[in-house]
Structure formats: C-alpha cells, structure tokens
Amino acid sequence: MSIHLIGGGRNEEASAEVYGPFLREAGTAPAVACLVLGEGGGTEPTDRLAAVLRAAVPSCRPVPVPVPPDGAFDPAVLAGADALLVRGGPAAVCHDALAGVLDTVALHVLRGMPYAGVSAGAAVAAEHAIVGGRLSDGVPVCPPGAAEGLEEIDVRPGLGLLPGAVEPRAAQRGTLSRLVEVVARGRAGRGVALDEDTLLTVDGDRARVSGRGRVHTVRTGNATGDVVVRAYGAGEEFTI
C-alpha cells in the first residue's frame, strides 16, 4: 500500500506522471472515489478532475463525491470504491469535512486502499495537518496568499498516513518557509513540501519523486534549533 501525495495543479499534460502510479496501483478500470471538498459551483470541479484522471488512465472510473462547505464526509461511500482521492479548496475546510472520521478513513487506507491526496488532500494525509496561517507569534513567515484566511499558523491532527507534515504548492505559494517554521518550533518533527504537478509516492519509509517540480524535506539537525532542508527531483528517492 502506497500513499500518493500531489502538490496540486491541473495540467492534463502532466497527469500520466502525477496520477498514473496511483491509478495503476488501484487496479484495472478502478472505481476512484473523488472527494472534492469545500467547493461550490455545480459539477465543474469534479468534471475537471475526472478529465485529468482519464487523461492519465482512460479506463479509470472517477466517482465524484462532492462535499459542500460546512459539510461532512460519509465514509460509507468507500464501500464500493477501489481507491480514494481527496482534494479540495482551503485545507481547513478539507480538514473540517474529515475531522469526525479521520480514524475510519485511515483504516480503509491501512487495509490496502490506495490513497491520493491533492493539495489540501496531501496536507491532511500526514500526522500533522498545516491548514493555513502566515504568522508565527505575529511574525510573517510566508506570503499572504498561503494563509487560507488565517493569521497564526494552524496545525491540527491529520490522517496520520505518514509522519510529520506536508505543505503543497511549495514553489507556487511559498509554503516551504512555513514548513521550516513549523518544524523549527517543534510543532511537527519533520515535513515535506511539494511543488505543483509533482508526486511523492510513500511506500513504508521510502519516498520517490515524480513529475515536473521538486520536493523539499525539512528535518531538525543535530544542533539545537537547526533545521536541514534538502531538495529532490524526479526519479530521486529518500527516507521519509
């Protein structure tokens, strides 16, 4: 069982690299429960996501599961699914929709259901979910566009599918610096920051990078207060 973390983006040209490994792991013509969380606007978000998935694996069967703002996800919809994909708008909205069923969703994945988290879905997959904020004790640590409407950095319990924390859209929204602050403050022991159109496949304690961007790891160093940042590109692996 692998965990597939995608930093965001809707580039159909990159879909085979980014979504292909997840869909192939789900089997032949898999039924993929696609949780589109916290978005309104009719069927456009789910239609767009389905097109991206079919561009990667034409035989896949996306099953849209829209959850409106202030709504909650019912895990009963996973009964007939071969895989689970979670993406959504603000990470806090995504977290709120899953907060009451974190353990139930995690159990499905730990029993072998492939999981792909896109953007907010990647953030909530980890042990600690960074859901927004741009300030650390009043000091700016990332651009306002990454704040998701929050001021101070907000870290909540996540699904716990991998240790540490995950920041999506690292290059596009400047979230790497926020992850560094979270780790430096001891609010997560480690973390990974993913660019858009970039996939990190986690299998046990090993992680492999695919796609068009980079993945940065953030860990505490040997000296007190030190934080070590390393970058990895497509085809590279590291211990999570």
N, C-alpha and C positions, 0 to 999 in steps of 0.2 A: 504494500500500500504506500503510495507516494502522495505528498502534498504539493500542489502546484500553485505557486504564488506569482501573480501577474501584476506588474506595476501600473497598469492602466493603458489607455489608448484604444482606438477603434479602427486601426489600419488593417483593412482586409488583406493587403499585400503581405503583412507580417503574420497573418492568422495561422498559417501552417506551422511556422516556427514556434509561435506562442501558445496556441491552443491544441496543436496536433498531438503532443505527448499525452496530455490529459485525456483527450477523446479516444486515442488508441488504447490507453490503459482501461478505459471503460468498456471495451469490447466492440463487437461488430454491430453496427446500427444501434448504438446505445441511446436509451431514453435519458436525457440530461435535464434534471430539474434545475431551472434557471431562476434563482431568486433575484428579482430586480426590486431593490428596496428603496423606499423613500422618494420615488419619482412619480409624478403625475403625467398628464399629457397623453392619455389613451394608450394605444399599443405601440407607439413609435419606438420607445426604448427597447422593448422585447423583440420587435421585428428587426431592429438594427443588430441586436445581439445574435439573433438566430441567423442572420445573413453572414455575420463574421464566423460563427461556428461552422456553418455549412461550407464556407469558403475553405475551411481547413479540412473537414471530413464530410463530404457530401451526404454520406449515409447516416449521419447522426440525426437524432430526433429531439430537438430542443423542446422542452415542455415549460412554457413560461409560468412562473409563479409570482405575479406582481403582489407586492405588499405595500399598501398606501402609507403615506405619512401618518404617524401615530398608530399604525397597525402592528400586529404581532404575527410572527411566522408560526404556522401549524406544522410540526414535523411529520404529521400523518401523510403528507403529500409525498414523502420519500419512500413510501411502501412499494410503489411500482417503478421507482427510478433506478437506473444503473449507476448514476453519478450525480454529484451535486456541484453546482457552480453558484457562487454568491458574488454579486456586485451590487452597487447602489450608490446613491448620492452621498451626502455627508456621512462620515464614519460614525458620528454619534447616533444618527437615525438608524443606520445599519445595526449598530450595537443594541439600541433600544428594541429593535424588532426581534433580535435573537436572545436578549438578556434572560428571558424566562426559560429558555430551552437550550442553553449552552451545553449542558451535560448530555442531553438527548442527541443533539446534532453531533457532538464529538464522538459519542458512542457509535453512531452509524459509520462514521469515518474510520474509527479504530477497528471496526469489524470488517473493513475492507472496501468501503465505498470510496471511490476516487473523489477528491475534493479539489476544486479550483477556486481560488479567491482572487478577484479582480479589484484593484484599487481598495475601496473600503473593505471588500471581502478578504483581501490579503491582510489588512490591518487587524481585523478581528480574529484571524486564524491563530495568532500567536498567544503565548501565555499572558502577555500584557498588551492591551489594545490602546494605542495612542489615537484618540478620536478628535483631536484638534487643539487649538490654542497656539498663541505665538509668543507668550511671555513666560519667563521663569523668574518668579519673585519680582515681577514688574519690569524685567529687562527683556527687550526683544531678542529672540533667538532664531526667528525665521520670518519670511515675508508675510504680510497680512493675508495674502491670497491663500495661504495654507491653514489659516486659523479656523476655518469652518464655523465662523460666527462666535468662537470662544476666545476669551482673553488668556487666562493662565492655562498652561499645558494640562490636559485632562487625560489621565491614564487609568484605564478600567480593566477588570478581568476579561480575558479573551477566551477563545475556544480551547486554548492550550494544546494545539496540534504540533507546535514546535516551541522551543524555549525562547525567551527574550521578547523582543518587539519587532514589528515590521512597519516601515514607512514606504508607501507607494509614491509614485510620481516624483522621485527624488530630484532629478535634474530639472523637471518642468516646474515644480513648485518650491524648490529649495528646502525640502524637508530633511535632508541629511543633517543639517545643523541642529534641528530639533531632536533628532535621534541621539546625536552626540550629547546633548544636554541631558536627555532622559537617562542615558547610561552613566554619564558623569555624576549625576545626582543619586544614583543607586535605585532609580525607580524601575529599571529593568537591568538584568545582569549583562545583557548583550543585545544586539539587534542587527537587522539587515535593512538597507534602503535600496529600493528598486526603481529604475527608470521606467518610463512608458515603453510599450512594445518589447518588454523584457520579461522572461520567465525564469523563475528559480524553482527547480524541482528538488524537493527534500525527500530523501529516502533513508530513514533511520537517522544516523548522524552525519550523512553525506549530502551535499547540496551541489547541484550543477546548474550553470548559467546557460541560457539560450536566448535568442532574439537579437535585437538591434542596439540595445543600450547596455548599461553596466549595473552591477550590483556591488554595493559597498557594505562591508562588515564593520561593525563598531563593537569593540570589546574594551574592557578595562585592562590596563597594562600592569606591570609588576609594581611600579611605584604608586604610592597613594595619590589618587586624583588623576592619574594618567589615563588617557583614552587612545586606543590604537585604531586607526581607520585604514582599511585596505580595499582596493578596487579589483573587481574581476569582470572579465568579458566573456563573450560567447565561447563555449567549449571548455571553460575552466571550472574546476571543482574545488571545494573546500569543506572542512569540517564545520558543521553548524554549531 
